[in-house]
Amino acid sequence: MMKIFADVKSVFADNFSHFEGFTFCKIRKANDFWFSQIGTFKVMKKSVVVLLHVGFWACYLILIAIMLGVYSRSGGNISNPDSRVMNAFYSIFCFAFVPSFISFYLFYFLLFPKYLQQKKFLLSIIYGFLISLGAAIIGYILIRYFIETGRISDMNEGGKKGRSTAFSVILVITFISSICGIVALILKGFITWFNEIKLKELLREKNYEMEMSLIKSKLDPHLLFNTINNIDALILKDAVAASDYLNKLSDIMRFMLYETKADKIFLSKEIEYIDKYIALQKIRTANENHVHFAVTGIPGNKLIAPMVFIPFIENAFKHTNNKKLENAITINILIEDESGKF
């Protein structure tokens, strides 16, 4: 445990709440904008999704057309070619297309998001089988309906040889429906995977922008520009001192870019940062005693949230106009072991 007492004397005290509110207001507005962007995140284009579906069904229909051609040639006792083709069409439509269509979109819109995506694998298998079986039963009922109405010729003559064909037909249709359902899961999984990649890229980009926004909110742009101008003017007078100040500015930027990402940093690093910040501010005045900065106690391995004191110190320099006064800004940091107070 430690006690840290910081006394910053200047006319900035009444203005800190305004400074703090302004900073966090900017961050909040930026966050609201980014979350609104994520809310309107564009997934895979609908035209591409539709094209994938059309591509699958086009291939599937080509396969059905091939089956139709083969099946129409073996039309049993049907001598009329047109009747043979229509018989084959109704048979394959009920046998291969309707159950597959039902199974495909139930897998796509129900099974994947409700169960598989939630990692309920056992339920996914059970419900997948039930969906395929239900689609197969619907297909078989349609086949029997068309047989009874005379639109389809019963190729097996209604089980004339003493066996029912219902079980074998439903089993085959269930298998075909399951294959189509698995294709639907693969397609839905690919679209979901693609959208997640795009979302991660967006989040990575927004995270980077947020980090840069936080850095900008921590860094006073006037300090940066004034310091660079002062170092530029100092180069002709004292190149060594200008190089030293440039290194300090580089250290400050490195500190804000990397050290402030952690929740806690060593107190010694924070004090080192404050010391360099004050040194850069002193370039603007010839009065060496304009700022008094003192640290009492040993930082050791004590930790602190990064940049806790900087808003106070920034406002002290911002609102102190008379740079000729002695100790116009006084900063004291007292470090003790038992308690912490700011």
Secondary structure, DSSP 8 states (H G I E B T S, - for coil): --EEEEEEESTTGGGHHHHHHHHHHHHHHHHHHHHHHHHT---S-HHHHHHHHHHHHHHHHHHHHHHHHHHHHT-TT---HHHHHHHHHHHHIIIIIHHHHHHHHHIIIIIIIIIITTT-HHHHHHHHHHHHHHHHHHHHHHHHHHHHTTSS--TTTTTTTS--SHHHHHHHHHHHHHHHHHHHHHHHHHHHHHHHHHHHHHHHHHHHHHHHHHHHHHS-HHHHHHHHHHHHHHHHH-HHHHHHHHHHHHHHHHHHHHGGGSS-EEHHHHHHHHHHHHHHHHTT-S-TTSEEEEEES--TT-EE-TTSSHHHHHHHHHH---TTSTTSEEEEEEEESS----
